[in-house]
Structure formats: C-alpha cells, structure tokens
C-alpha cells in the first residue's frame, strides 16, 4: 500500500512539472491575401538544449497571443523544417474560430493559443542548421483552387517549450 501511495505521489509531482521555455521567438505576422508564409528563426542559443532533451520529452511550438481583426476564412498547415530544405510533413494546423478574432469577440476579447508538438521535425532541422523555417500554408474548405487568407494573422508570443515526459503523456 505504501508503495502505491508513493508511486501515486511521484506521478502527480511529475505531471505538475511545468514546461520549460527554451526560446522566445519574434512575433510573427502572416499577411492578408497570402497563400503561404515562411519565417526563419535563429535557434543557435537554444540548439544544444533542444537536441539534448530526452526522447521522452516533447518539444512544443507554442503559438500564444494569436489575433486577427476578422476571420481569415482559412486554416493554416504548419511546417517546421531546416531553412535550406523543402518542408516535410505538417506538424499540425492553426485554425481560428471565434477566439482570437476581434470582430467575433463576445464580451472580453481573448487571443487564441495553439500548441503543436514538433519534436522530430525541429530536432531534424537543428541537426542541419541553427536556422529553422516555420511555414504556414493556407488551406480552405471546399474546392477553392487557390485559397488566400482574408485577414492578417498575428502571433504575438511564439515560443519553443520542452515538456517533461509526464506532461506529454496527458
């Protein structure tokens, strides 16, 4: 019984461990009318720390403070890749519905927040170079031949985090 209680307490303590901020990125603005937008990020100061993080830890692209004046009427596929290489598989999507859209705010405005696990893609890119590309590719619903973002999208507080193994498994 004592062992079960101790194990339970240890698990609870691990789950409570906060994510570690390893890099605060410059704000990102995806322009209105864009079909694709790439920004280069210099992660030289965080490179070794990210590469040294254990395989059980998750590396997360934290997109906080996401805002648009009106709906962009599209969603964005997000890619993380070496700046000198073509993009590979998507790490996830950035979609805005209500939250983060100023013209759709009911009551107090709240920016949107998205977290995407980017562990293998970011580690692969950093093995090649400390300069990493973040690419946002516009996608639309239906059969629009070449969708474009109807509004600029600002990501005011992007960052790279490392989540402890227990947080990743939640």
Secondary structure, DSSP 8 states (H G I E B T S, - for coil): -HHHHHHHHHHHHHHT---EEEEE---EEE-TT-SEEEEEEE-TTTHHHHHHS-TTSEEEEEEEEEEBSS--SSEEEEEEEETTS---S--EEEE-SSTTBGGG--SS---EEEEEE-HHHHHHHHHH-SEEEEEEEEE-SSS-TT---SS-EEEEEEEEEEE-HHHHT-
